[in-house]
Amino acid sequence: MIRVLDDLIQVLTQKGVIRVTDLPPAAQAKLMDRTQAREALGGLSQLIDEDEGGLI
């Protein structure tokens, strides 16, 4: 569920609905930490295996 929330915040910031600075400082720090960790693990590109035939 946290990953979904992270993705939602990312989409809202990209669309200009909210800014990261609108969030409390502690939330900003956690969001940045999680974003950096996801990027270090390959970002969203590692979620889907192109060789798989279906979604599930």
Backbone atoms as SQL, in Angstrom:
CREATE TABLE atoms (id INTEGER PRIMARY KEY, chain TEXT, resi INTEGER, resn TEXT, atom TEXT, x REAL, y REAL, z REAL);
INSERT INTO atoms VALUES
  (1, 'A', 1, 'MET', 'N', 0.822, -1.193, 0.000),
  (2, 'A', 1, 'MET', 'CA', 0.000, 0.000, 0.000),
  (3, 'A', 1, 'MET', 'C', 0.871, 1.264, 0.000),
  (4, 'A', 2, 'ILE', 'N', 2.004, 1.216, 0.665),
  (5, 'A', 2, 'ILE', 'CA', 2.888, 2.373, 0.707),
  (6, 'A', 2, 'ILE', 'C', 3.383, 2.718, -0.691),
  (7, 'A', 3, 'ARG', 'N', 3.680, 1.695, -1.465),
  (8, 'A', 3, 'ARG', 'CA', 4.167, 1.932, -2.831),
  (9, 'A', 3, 'ARG', 'C', 3.098, 2.638, -3.665),
  (10, 'A', 4, 'VAL', 'N', 1.850, 2.258, -3.479),
  (11, 'A', 4, 'VAL', 'CA', 0.750, 2.909, -4.194),
  (12, 'A', 4, 'VAL', 'C', 0.661, 4.374, -3.786),
  (13, 'A', 5, 'LEU', 'N', 0.806, 4.632, -2.504),
  (14, 'A', 5, 'LEU', 'CA', 0.764, 6.006, -2.013),
  (15, 'A', 5, 'LEU', 'C', 1.939, 6.813, -2.567),
  (16, 'A', 6, 'ASP', 'N', 3.117, 6.213, -2.600),
  (17, 'A', 6, 'ASP', 'CA', 4.284, 6.876, -3.197),
  (18, 'A', 6, 'ASP', 'C', 4.015, 7.231, -4.654),
  (19, 'A', 7, 'ASP', 'N', 3.458, 6.282, -5.397),
  (20, 'A', 7, 'ASP', 'CA', 3.150, 6.521, -6.818),
  (21, 'A', 7, 'ASP', 'C', 2.106, 7.621, -6.973),
  (22, 'A', 8, 'LEU', 'N', 1.113, 7.623, -6.096),
  (23, 'A', 8, 'LEU', 'CA', 0.074, 8.650, -6.155),
  (24, 'A', 8, 'LEU', 'C', 0.668, 10.036, -5.910),
  (25, 'A', 9, 'ILE', 'N', 1.510, 10.151, -4.914),
  (26, 'A', 9, 'ILE', 'CA', 2.152, 11.433, -4.621),
  (27, 'A', 9, 'ILE', 'C', 3.009, 11.870, -5.805),
  (28, 'A', 10, 'GLN', 'N', 3.719, 10.930, -6.402),
  (29, 'A', 10, 'GLN', 'CA', 4.559, 11.260, -7.559),
  (30, 'A', 10, 'GLN', 'C', 3.709, 11.782, -8.722),
  (31, 'A', 11, 'VAL', 'N', 2.598, 11.141, -9.002),
  (32, 'A', 11, 'VAL', 'CA', 1.722, 11.583, -10.097),
  (33, 'A', 11, 'VAL', 'C', 1.145, 12.961, -9.803),
  (34, 'A', 12, 'LEU', 'N', 0.695, 13.165, -8.569),
  (35, 'A', 12, 'LEU', 'CA', 0.116, 14.458, -8.212),
  (36, 'A', 12, 'LEU', 'C', 1.136, 15.583, -8.308),
  (37, 'A', 13, 'THR', 'N', 2.383, 15.306, -7.952),
  (38, 'A', 13, 'THR', 'CA', 3.414, 16.340, -8.062),
  (39, 'A', 13, 'THR', 'C', 3.778, 16.593, -9.521),
  (40, 'A', 14, 'GLN', 'N', 3.821, 15.535, -10.330),
  (41, 'A', 14, 'GLN', 'CA', 4.132, 15.719, -11.747),
  (42, 'A', 14, 'GLN', 'C', 3.058, 16.526, -12.458),
  (43, 'A', 15, 'LYS', 'N', 1.795, 16.353, -12.057),
  (44, 'A', 15, 'LYS', 'CA', 0.688, 17.081, -12.680),
  (45, 'A', 15, 'LYS', 'C', 0.511, 18.479, -12.094),
  (46, 'A', 16, 'GLY', 'N', 1.281, 18.798, -11.054),
  (47, 'A', 16, 'GLY', 'CA', 1.199, 20.121, -10.458),
  (48, 'A', 16, 'GLY', 'C', 0.055, 20.306, -9.490),
  (49, 'A', 17, 'VAL', 'N', -0.573, 19.214, -9.086),
  (50, 'A', 17, 'VAL', 'CA', -1.684, 19.301, -8.138),
  (51, 'A', 17, 'VAL', 'C', -1.161, 19.651, -6.745),
  (52, 'A', 18, 'ILE', 'N', -0.052, 19.030, -6.359),
  (53, 'A', 18, 'ILE', 'CA', 0.598, 19.338, -5.087),
  (54, 'A', 18, 'ILE', 'C', 2.091, 19.514, -5.344),
  (55, 'A', 19, 'ARG', 'N', 2.757, 20.098, -4.378),
  (56, 'A', 19, 'ARG', 'CA', 4.210, 20.208, -4.404),
  (57, 'A', 19, 'ARG', 'C', 4.750, 19.403, -3.229),
  (58, 'A', 20, 'VAL', 'N', 5.934, 18.882, -3.382),
  (59, 'A', 20, 'VAL', 'CA', 6.548, 18.130, -2.291),
  (60, 'A', 20, 'VAL', 'C', 6.670, 19.030, -1.066),
  (61, 'A', 21, 'THR', 'N', 6.911, 20.309, -1.295),
  (62, 'A', 21, 'THR', 'CA', 7.049, 21.248, -0.180),
  (63, 'A', 21, 'THR', 'C', 5.736, 21.500, 0.553),
  (64, 'A', 22, 'ASP', 'N', 4.604, 21.048, -0.014),
  (65, 'A', 22, 'ASP', 'CA', 3.320, 21.147, 0.688),
  (66, 'A', 22, 'ASP', 'C', 3.238, 20.138, 1.831),
  (67, 'A', 23, 'LEU', 'N', 4.043, 19.118, 1.766),
  (68, 'A', 23, 'LEU', 'CA', 4.042, 18.076, 2.786),
  (69, 'A', 23, 'LEU', 'C', 4.875, 18.506, 3.984),
  (70, 'A', 24, 'PRO', 'N', 4.581, 17.948, 5.163),
  (71, 'A', 24, 'PRO', 'CA', 5.408, 18.251, 6.341),
  (72, 'A', 24, 'PRO', 'C', 6.849, 17.801, 6.107),
  (73, 'A', 25, 'PRO', 'N', 7.806, 18.450, 6.755),
  (74, 'A', 25, 'PRO', 'CA', 9.224, 18.107, 6.562),
  (75, 'A', 25, 'PRO', 'C', 9.541, 16.618, 6.767),
  (76, 'A', 26, 'ALA', 'N', 8.940, 16.008, 7.769),
  (77, 'A', 26, 'ALA', 'CA', 9.197, 14.581, 8.011),
  (78, 'A', 26, 'ALA', 'C', 8.699, 13.731, 6.844),
  (79, 'A', 27, 'ALA', 'N', 7.544, 14.087, 6.287),
  (80, 'A', 27, 'ALA', 'CA', 7.001, 13.353, 5.144),
  (81, 'A', 27, 'ALA', 'C', 7.870, 13.573, 3.906),
  (82, 'A', 28, 'GLN', 'N', 8.376, 14.793, 3.724),
  (83, 'A', 28, 'GLN', 'CA', 9.266, 15.076, 2.608),
  (84, 'A', 28, 'GLN', 'C', 10.521, 14.212, 2.681),
  (85, 'A', 29, 'ALA', 'N', 11.086, 14.113, 3.878),
  (86, 'A', 29, 'ALA', 'CA', 12.306, 13.327, 4.061),
  (87, 'A', 29, 'ALA', 'C', 12.053, 11.851, 3.771),
  (88, 'A', 30, 'LYS', 'N', 10.942, 11.316, 4.277),
  (89, 'A', 30, 'LYS', 'CA', 10.623, 9.904, 4.016),
  (90, 'A', 30, 'LYS', 'C', 10.385, 9.662, 2.536),
  (91, 'A', 31, 'LEU', 'N', 9.682, 10.572, 1.905),
  (92, 'A', 31, 'LEU', 'CA', 9.394, 10.433, 0.480),
  (93, 'A', 31, 'LEU', 'C', 10.682, 10.445, -0.334),
  (94, 'A', 32, 'MET', 'N', 11.583, 11.345, -0.013),
  (95, 'A', 32, 'MET', 'CA', 12.863, 11.414, -0.729),
  (96, 'A', 32, 'MET', 'C', 13.695, 10.151, -0.493),
  (97, 'A', 33, 'ASP', 'N', 13.700, 9.656, 0.739),
  (98, 'A', 33, 'ASP', 'CA', 14.437, 8.423, 1.043),
  (99, 'A', 33, 'ASP', 'C', 13.882, 7.253, 0.238),
  (100, 'A', 34, 'ARG', 'N', 12.553, 7.134, 0.209),
  (101, 'A', 34, 'ARG', 'CA', 11.927, 6.029, -0.522),
  (102, 'A', 34, 'ARG', 'C', 12.148, 6.164, -2.028),
  (103, 'A', 35, 'THR', 'N', 12.103, 7.395, -2.530),
  (104, 'A', 35, 'THR', 'CA', 12.332, 7.627, -3.955),
  (105, 'A', 35, 'THR', 'C', 13.752, 7.233, -4.340),
  (106, 'A', 36, 'GLN', 'N', 14.718, 7.629, -3.530),
  (107, 'A', 36, 'GLN', 'CA', 16.110, 7.277, -3.800),
  (108, 'A', 36, 'GLN', 'C', 16.322, 5.770, -3.715),
  (109, 'A', 37, 'ALA', 'N', 15.678, 5.116, -2.762),
  (110, 'A', 37, 'ALA', 'CA', 15.806, 3.666, -2.625),
  (111, 'A', 37, 'ALA', 'C', 15.212, 2.956, -3.842),
  (112, 'A', 38, 'ARG', 'N', 14.064, 3.427, -4.322),
  (113, 'A', 38, 'ARG', 'CA', 13.447, 2.815, -5.501),
  (114, 'A', 38, 'ARG', 'C', 14.324, 2.984, -6.735),
  (115, 'A', 39, 'GLU', 'N', 14.918, 4.161, -6.884),
  (116, 'A', 39, 'GLU', 'CA', 15.791, 4.407, -8.032),
  (117, 'A', 39, 'GLU', 'C', 17.028, 3.513, -7.960),
  (118, 'A', 40, 'ALA', 'N', 17.544, 3.316, -6.760),
  (119, 'A', 40, 'ALA', 'CA', 18.717, 2.456, -6.585),
  (120, 'A', 40, 'ALA', 'C', 18.393, 1.009, -6.945),
  (121, 'A', 41, 'LEU', 'N', 17.143, 0.617, -6.753),
  (122, 'A', 41, 'LEU', 'CA', 16.720, -0.748, -7.072),
  (123, 'A', 41, 'LEU', 'C', 16.250, -0.902, -8.517),
  (124, 'A', 42, 'GLY', 'N', 16.347, 0.147, -9.293),
  (125, 'A', 42, 'GLY', 'CA', 15.973, 0.048, -10.705),
  (126, 'A', 42, 'GLY', 'C', 14.678, 0.739, -11.042),
  (127, 'A', 43, 'GLY', 'N', 14.075, 1.433, -10.103),
  (128, 'A', 43, 'GLY', 'CA', 12.844, 2.172, -10.379),
  (129, 'A', 43, 'GLY', 'C', 11.701, 1.255, -10.747),
  (130, 'A', 44, 'LEU', 'N', 10.801, 1.768, -11.532),
  (131, 'A', 44, 'LEU', 'CA', 9.614, 1.014, -11.929),
  (132, 'A', 44, 'LEU', 'C', 9.908, -0.003, -13.018),
  (133, 'A', 45, 'SER', 'N', 11.039, 0.132, -13.692),
  (134, 'A', 45, 'SER', 'CA', 11.339, -0.759, -14.815),
  (135, 'A', 45, 'SER', 'C', 11.511, -2.216, -14.375),
  (136, 'A', 46, 'GLN', 'N', 11.827, -2.433, -13.118),
  (137, 'A', 46, 'GLN', 'CA', 12.037, -3.797, -12.631),
  (138, 'A', 46, 'GLN', 'C', 10.721, -4.489, -12.235),
  (139, 'A', 47, 'LEU', 'N', 9.610, -3.759, -12.256),
  (140, 'A', 47, 'LEU', 'CA', 8.336, -4.341, -11.845),
  (141, 'A', 47, 'LEU', 'C', 7.736, -5.273, -12.891),
  (142, 'A', 48, 'ILE', 'N', 8.026, -5.033, -14.155),
  (143, 'A', 48, 'ILE', 'CA', 7.415, -5.798, -15.233),
  (144, 'A', 48, 'ILE', 'C', 8.489, -6.560, -15.982),
  (145, 'A', 49, 'ASP', 'N', 8.261, -7.851, -16.107),
  (146, 'A', 49, 'ASP', 'CA', 9.176, -8.701, -16.859),
  (147, 'A', 49, 'ASP', 'C', 8.601, -8.823, -18.279),
  (148, 'A', 50, 'GLU', 'N', 9.333, -8.322, -19.245),
  (149, 'A', 50, 'GLU', 'CA', 8.855, -8.309, -20.633),
  (150, 'A', 50, 'GLU', 'C', 8.609, -9.704, -21.180),
  (151, 'A', 51, 'ASP', 'N', 9.229, -10.728, -20.609),
  (152, 'A', 51, 'ASP', 'CA', 9.076, -12.083, -21.093),
  (153, 'A', 51, 'ASP', 'C', 7.785, -12.749, -20.599),
  (154, 'A', 52, 'GLU', 'N', 7.122, -12.140, -19.599),
  (155, 'A', 52, 'GLU', 'CA', 5.910, -12.728, -19.063),
  (156, 'A', 52, 'GLU', 'C', 4.777, -12.586, -20.065),
  (157, 'A', 53, 'GLY', 'N', 3.945, -13.622, -20.132),
  (158, 'A', 53, 'GLY', 'CA', 2.846, -13.607, -21.092),
  (159, 'A', 53, 'GLY', 'C', 1.655, -12.820, -20.659),
  (160, 'A', 54, 'GLY', 'N', 1.341, -12.807, -19.352),
  (161, 'A', 54, 'GLY', 'CA', 0.177, -12.090, -18.855),
  (162, 'A', 54, 'GLY', 'C', 0.537, -11.161, -17.733),
  (163, 'A', 55, 'LEU', 'N', -0.483, -10.504, -17.221),
  (164, 'A', 55, 'LEU', 'CA', -0.250, -9.562, -16.143),
  (165, 'A', 55, 'LEU', 'C', -0.008, -10.273, -14.813),
  (166, 'A', 56, 'ILE', 'N', -0.665, -11.387, -14.616),
  (167, 'A', 56, 'ILE', 'CA', -0.537, -12.101, -13.326),
  (168, 'A', 56, 'ILE', 'C', -0.011, -13.501, -13.576);
